Amino acid sequence: MFFTGHDLSEGAPAVLNSLKKHRVNGNFFLTGDYLRNPGFRPYVREMLKAGHFLSGHSDRHLLVSDWLTRGELLVTRDSFVRDLKANLEALTPFGIDTSKLAYYVPSYEWYTSETVEWAKQLGLNSVNYTPGVRTAADYTYPEMGKRYLSSQAILQSLWAYERKFGLNGFLLLIHMGTDSQRKDKLYHHLDDIIVELKQRGYQIVDIPQLLK
């Protein structure tokens, strides 16, 4: 289970409270913009104090390739590397030893074979949510039409998938902040998700432990 943060973070208190309540180690992937935002710094400090895993999510939340033509890069190697290095530099004021980080989540959870290789050259493996469930659609809102998924629809999809295939080894993404047009926030269901996962026999661990 992991959480990303960029320019929105209204759900951070709810997320952190749920993880603390259920004694769960979380994984937070944050952009440089998030880390430099004075209003978000208390959340970052709380994440670290609680022992959660923190790493990068790009510096400026770059879109690295075209949505329709994935192979059409929108960044050069130099601009990508410069952005990712800036993201790592933004982590260091919080006391994070970035030389020990081995994982990051690409911005928009979108990547190409080239960007994966470029990140690897900096010592970072690109990780993403596991396909099959729809928790990552928690950013959608009704004005998006058919793309919108309510929290109820997302949860129904999650548990239906679990009953059929299981969730062992899954990486579930939940956004800490979403557009104000979405009133139905999935992070408000985090308590129920954690309780249900534990009742079904799952352990929720940090990503380094999961992928070691």
Buried (B, 14 or more C-beta within 10 A) or exposed (E): BBBBBBEBBEBBBBBBEBBEEBEBBBBBBBBBBBBEBEEBBEBBEBBBEBEBBBBBBBBBBBEBBEEEEEEEBEBEEEBBBEBBBBBBBBBEEBEBEBEEBEBBBBBBBBBBEBBEEBBEEBBBEBBBBBEEBBBBBBBBBEEBEEEBBBBEEBBEBBBEBBEEEEBEEBBBBBBBBBEEEBEBBBBEBBBEBBEBBEEEEBEBBBBBEBEE
